[in-house]
């Protein structure tokens, strides 16, 4: 029995991961639907089997480079353990996926709260990924943990983004610092930090514009915002979350590459994970960019934002193996 089958042998552990099992259903039923049958019906472990495994994981959007690396490690480990029956690869696949994500590291995706002063969390990402909605959901989650929250409407290029953030502020019960559309985003953030500190707010969540048409402008804008945060808080340790729409698959990975080049990303928020058959993008982002997934969105309700749990995620991908 593999590590994960032992881990999820308890009913309590499976119940904890139920939301991931439900959220990963499209990936499991579409991209990975043939995996168990392939292992069950194959007679030998050979190049043809590994080739078909590659196709399955590429369809799940794990990414070509990541899949090639994974299959090579799978081959070597199968030889080392002298595995000869395809069905016995089940445990190995699940365990190696877990190792692929962790890369031998201990990953802490908890928010790095500043215990003595204001905690700033900056959100970046292209328009349409669910960035503003994610801010509202995270504000609700943080408030439910007993902390006070303020929102800053730094996406001043879209009046709709400003209004949407104000709606979430009213819904969650958080003050929103905003100016008219077209205002300087840096001035909004300057005012928000000043107000948050004066009001002794625990956490400030900052929205930003999501334009990728001109990377130089994006770099300049985010650079200015980062300098203001560091100067006004006296702290260069703050979270910068990149929001990616899981349904965009490898396009989301391309976005992650661009933003990681122009600012220091501390974690990824992957939205709409329940709405895609491309749930393997989690592994591609982690493997190619070495950025951890911090939160995942698996539903439209304001409570549908989860701290990312790699164990529960792997169970959600391969829960058919545990039945």
C-alpha positions as CSV (number, residue, x, y, z in Angstrom):
1,X,0.0,0.0,0.0
2,X,1.3,3.4,-1.0
3,X,1.9,6.4,1.2
4,X,-1.4,8.1,0.1
5,X,-3.6,5.0,0.4
6,X,-2.3,4.7,4.0
7,X,-2.9,8.4,4.6
8,X,-6.5,8.2,3.2
9,X,-7.4,4.9,4.7
10,X,-9.3,6.7,7.5
11,X,-12.9,7.9,7.0
12,X,-12.1,11.2,8.7
13,X,-9.3,12.1,6.3
14,X,-11.4,11.3,3.2
15,X,-14.3,13.4,4.6
16,X,-11.9,16.4,5.1
17,X,-10.9,16.1,1.4
18,X,-14.5,15.8,0.1
19,X,-14.6,19.3,-1.2
20,X,-11.5,18.7,-3.3
21,X,-13.0,15.4,-4.5
22,X,-16.1,17.3,-5.7
23,X,-14.1,20.2,-7.0
24,X,-11.8,18.0,-9.1
25,X,-14.6,16.0,-10.6
26,X,-14.3,17.5,-14.1
27,X,-10.6,16.8,-14.3
28,X,-11.1,13.3,-12.9
29,X,-14.1,12.4,-15.2
30,X,-12.6,13.9,-18.3
31,X,-8.8,14.1,-18.5
32,X,-8.1,11.3,-16.0
33,X,-11.1,9.1,-16.7
34,X,-9.2,6.5,-18.6
35,X,-6.3,6.2,-16.2
36,X,-7.6,3.5,-13.9
37,X,-8.9,1.4,-16.9
38,X,-5.5,1.8,-18.7
39,X,-3.6,0.4,-15.7
40,X,-6.2,-2.3,-15.1
41,X,-6.4,-3.6,-18.6
42,X,-2.7,-3.3,-19.7
43,X,-0.7,-6.5,-19.7
44,X,2.8,-5.2,-19.4
45,X,4.7,-2.1,-18.4
46,X,6.3,-0.9,-21.6
47,X,7.0,2.2,-23.7
48,X,3.5,2.1,-25.1
49,X,2.0,2.3,-21.6
50,X,4.2,5.1,-20.6
51,X,3.3,6.9,-23.8
52,X,-0.4,6.6,-23.1
53,X,0.2,7.8,-19.5
54,X,2.0,10.9,-20.9
55,X,-1.1,11.6,-23.1
56,X,-3.5,11.4,-20.2
57,X,-1.5,13.8,-18.0
58,X,-0.9,16.2,-20.8
59,X,-4.7,16.3,-21.3
60,X,-5.1,17.2,-17.7
61,X,-2.8,20.2,-18.4
62,X,0.0,19.1,-16.2
63,X,2.2,20.5,-19.0
64,X,4.4,18.7,-21.5
65,X,7.8,19.5,-19.7
66,X,6.4,18.5,-16.3
67,X,4.8,15.3,-17.7
68,X,8.1,14.2,-19.4
69,X,10.0,14.8,-16.1
70,X,7.3,12.9,-14.1
71,X,7.2,9.9,-16.5
72,X,11.0,9.6,-16.4
73,X,10.9,9.5,-12.6
74,X,8.1,7.0,-12.7
75,X,10.1,4.7,-15.0
76,X,13.1,4.8,-12.8
77,X,11.2,4.2,-9.6
78,X,9.2,1.4,-11.1
79,X,12.5,-0.3,-12.1
80,X,14.0,0.3,-8.7
81,X,11.0,-1.2,-7.0
82,X,10.9,-4.0,-9.6
83,X,7.2,-3.3,-10.3
84,X,6.0,-5.5,-13.2
85,X,2.2,-5.2,-13.1
86,X,0.7,-2.0,-14.5
87,X,-2.0,-1.9,-11.9
88,X,0.7,-1.7,-9.2
89,X,1.7,1.7,-10.7
90,X,-1.4,3.2,-9.1
91,X,0.3,3.8,-5.7
92,X,3.5,5.0,-7.4
93,X,1.8,7.5,-9.6
94,X,0.0,9.1,-6.6
95,X,3.1,9.2,-4.4
96,X,5.3,10.6,-7.1
97,X,2.8,13.4,-7.9
98,X,2.9,14.4,-4.3
99,X,6.7,14.5,-4.4
100,X,6.6,16.4,-7.7
101,X,4.7,19.2,-6.0
102,X,6.7,19.4,-2.8
103,X,10.2,19.1,-4.4
104,X,11.6,18.0,-1.0
105,X,10.5,21.2,0.6
106,X,8.2,22.1,3.5
107,X,5.7,24.5,2.1
108,X,3.8,26.9,4.3
109,X,1.0,28.6,2.5
110,X,-0.5,30.4,5.5
111,X,-0.7,34.2,5.2
112,X,2.4,35.8,6.7
113,X,0.6,38.1,9.2
114,X,2.5,41.1,10.7
115,X,1.6,40.5,14.3
116,X,2.7,44.0,15.4
117,X,1.5,46.2,12.6
118,X,-0.5,46.3,9.3
119,X,-0.4,43.2,7.0
120,X,-0.6,44.1,3.3
121,X,-1.7,41.7,0.7
122,X,-1.3,42.7,-3.0
123,X,-3.3,41.0,-5.7
124,X,-2.1,40.9,-9.3
125,X,-3.4,39.1,-12.4
126,X,-5.1,39.7,-15.7
127,X,-8.6,41.0,-16.0
128,X,-11.3,38.3,-15.9
129,X,-9.5,35.8,-13.7
130,X,-11.7,36.5,-10.7
131,X,-9.3,38.8,-8.9
132,X,-11.8,41.2,-7.4
133,X,-14.1,38.3,-6.4
134,X,-11.1,36.6,-4.8
135,X,-10.4,39.7,-2.7
136,X,-14.0,39.7,-1.5
137,X,-13.8,36.0,-0.6
138,X,-10.5,36.4,1.2
139,X,-11.7,39.4,3.1
140,X,-14.6,37.3,4.3
141,X,-12.3,34.4,5.4
142,X,-9.9,36.7,7.2
143,X,-12.8,38.5,9.0
144,X,-14.2,35.1,10.1
145,X,-10.8,34.5,11.7
146,X,-11.3,37.6,13.9
147,X,-9.2,40.2,12.1
148,X,-10.2,43.6,10.8
149,X,-9.9,44.1,7.0
150,X,-9.8,47.1,4.6
151,X,-9.9,47.0,0.8
152,X,-8.1,49.3,-1.7
153,X,-9.4,49.7,-5.2
154,X,-6.1,50.0,-7.0
155,X,-7.5,49.0,-10.4
156,X,-8.4,52.5,-11.3
157,X,-8.5,51.8,-15.0
158,X,-11.9,50.0,-14.8
159,X,-14.8,51.7,-13.1
160,X,-16.5,48.3,-13.0
161,X,-13.6,46.9,-10.8
162,X,-14.0,49.8,-8.4
163,X,-17.7,49.4,-8.1
164,X,-17.4,45.6,-7.7
165,X,-14.9,46.0,-4.9
166,X,-17.3,48.5,-3.1
167,X,-20.1,45.9,-3.4
168,X,-17.9,43.3,-1.8
169,X,-16.9,45.8,0.9
170,X,-20.5,46.3,1.8
171,X,-21.3,42.6,1.7
172,X,-18.4,41.6,3.9
173,X,-18.5,44.7,6.1
174,X,-15.1,46.1,5.2
175,X,-14.2,49.8,4.4
176,X,-13.1,50.4,0.9
177,X,-10.6,53.1,-0.1
178,X,-11.3,54.2,-3.7
179,X,-11.0,57.2,-6.1
180,X,-12.6,57.9,-9.5
181,X,-11.7,55.8,-12.5
182,X,-8.6,57.1,-14.1
183,X,-6.9,58.1,-10.9
184,X,-3.3,57.2,-10.1
185,X,-3.4,53.7,-8.6
186,X,-0.3,54.6,-6.4
187,X,-2.3,57.5,-4.8
188,X,-5.1,55.1,-3.9
189,X,-2.7,52.7,-2.2
190,X,-0.9,55.5,-0.4
191,X,-4.2,56.8,1.0
192,X,-5.3,53.2,1.9
193,X,-2.2,52.4,3.9
194,X,-2.4,55.7,5.7
195,X,-6.1,55.2,6.6
196,X,-5.5,51.5,7.5
197,X,-2.6,52.4,9.9
198,X,-4.6,55.3,11.5
199,X,-7.6,53.0,12.0
200,X,-5.4,50.2,13.3
201,X,-6.8,47.8,10.7
202,X,-5.1,44.3,10.8
203,X,-5.1,43.5,7.0
204,X,-5.2,45.6,3.9
205,X,-6.1,43.9,0.6
206,X,-5.1,45.7,-2.5
207,X,-6.6,45.2,-6.0
208,X,-4.5,46.2,-9.1
209,X,-5.0,46.5,-12.8
210,X,-4.5,43.5,-15.0
211,X,-3.2,44.8,-18.2
212,X,-0.6,42.7,-20.1
213,X,-0.5,44.6,-23.4
214,X,2.6,46.4,-22.4
215,X,4.9,44.6,-20.0
216,X,7.1,47.7,-19.4
217,X,4.1,49.7,-18.2
218,X,3.0,46.8,-16.0
219,X,6.5,46.6,-14.5
220,X,6.7,50.3,-13.9
221,X,3.3,50.4,-12.2
222,X,3.8,47.4,-10.0
223,X,7.3,48.7,-9.1
224,X,5.8,52.0,-8.0
225,X,3.2,50.2,-5.9
226,X,5.7,48.0,-4.3
227,X,7.9,51.0,-3.4
228,X,5.0,52.8,-1.8
229,X,4.0,49.7,0.3
230,X,7.6,49.3,1.5
231,X,8.1,53.0,2.2
232,X,4.8,53.5,4.0
233,X,4.8,50.3,6.0
234,X,8.5,50.1,6.7
235,X,8.2,46.4,5.7
236,X,9.4,44.6,2.6
237,X,7.7,41.3,3.7
238,X,4.2,41.2,2.4
239,X,2.1,38.8,0.3
240,X,1.7,39.2,-3.4
241,X,-0.9,36.8,-4.7
242,X,-1.2,36.1,-8.4
243,X,-4.8,35.2,-9.4
244,X,-5.1,32.7,-12.2
245,X,-8.3,31.3,-13.8
246,X,-7.8,27.5,-13.8
247,X,-10.0,27.1,-16.9
248,X,-7.4,28.9,-19.0
249,X,-4.9,26.0,-18.5
250,X,-1.5,26.6,-20.0
251,X,-2.4,30.2,-20.8
252,X,-2.6,30.7,-17.1
253,X,1.0,29.3,-16.8
254,X,2.1,31.9,-19.4
255,X,0.5,34.6,-17.3
256,X,2.3,33.4,-14.2
257,X,5.6,33.5,-16.1
258,X,5.0,37.2,-17.1
259,X,4.0,38.4,-13.6
260,X,6.8,36.4,-11.9
261,X,9.2,38.4,-14.2
262,X,7.8,41.8,-13.1
263,X,7.1,41.3,-9.4
264,X,7.9,38.9,-6.6
265,X,5.0,36.4,-6.4
266,X,4.6,34.8,-3.0
267,X,1.7,32.5,-3.9
268,X,-1.0,31.7,-6.5
269,X,-4.7,31.8,-6.1
270,X,-6.3,29.4,-8.5
271,X,-9.9,30.3,-9.3
272,X,-12.6,28.1,-10.8
273,X,-10.8,24.9,-10.1
274,X,-14.2,23.1,-9.9
275,X,-15.1,24.3,-13.4
276,X,-12.2,22.9,-15.4
277,X,-10.9,19.5,-16.7
278,X,-7.4,21.1,-16.6
279,X,-6.8,20.7,-12.8
280,X,-3.2,19.5,-13.5
281,X,-2.2,23.1,-14.0
282,X,-1.5,23.2,-10.2
283,X,1.5,20.9,-10.8
284,X,2.7,22.7,-13.9
285,X,2.8,26.1,-12.1
286,X,4.6,24.6,-9.1
287,X,7.1,22.7,-11.2
288,X,7.9,25.3,-13.8
289,X,7.9,28.4,-11.7
290,X,8.5,27.1,-8.2
291,X,5.6,29.1,-6.9
292,X,3.3,27.5,-4.4
293,X,-0.5,27.5,-4.7
294,X,-1.9,29.4,-1.6
295,X,-5.6,29.3,-2.2
296,X,-8.1,27.7,-4.6
297,X,-11.6,28.8,-5.5
298,X,-14.1,25.9,-5.8
299,X,-17.5,27.5,-6.1
300,X,-19.3,30.9,-6.4
301,X,-20.3,31.4,-2.8
302,X,-18.3,33.8,-0.7
303,X,-17.2,30.9,1.5
304,X,-15.8,29.0,-1.5
305,X,-12.2,29.9,-1.1
306,X,-9.9,27.2,0.4
307,X,-6.4,27.2,1.7
308,X,-4.6,24.9,-0.7
309,X,-3.9,21.5,0.7
310,X,-1.6,19.3,-1.5
311,X,-2.7,16.1,0.2
312,X,-6.4,16.8,-0.4
313,X,-5.7,18.0,-4.0
314,X,-3.9,14.8,-4.9
315,X,-6.8,12.8,-3.3
316,X,-9.2,14.9,-5.4
317,X,-7.3,14.0,-8.6
318,X,-7.0,10.3,-7.9
319,X,-9.9,9.5,-5.5
320,X,-10.9,6.7,-7.9
321,X,-7.8,4.8,-6.9
322,X,-9.0,4.8,-3.3
323,X,-12.3,3.2,-3.9
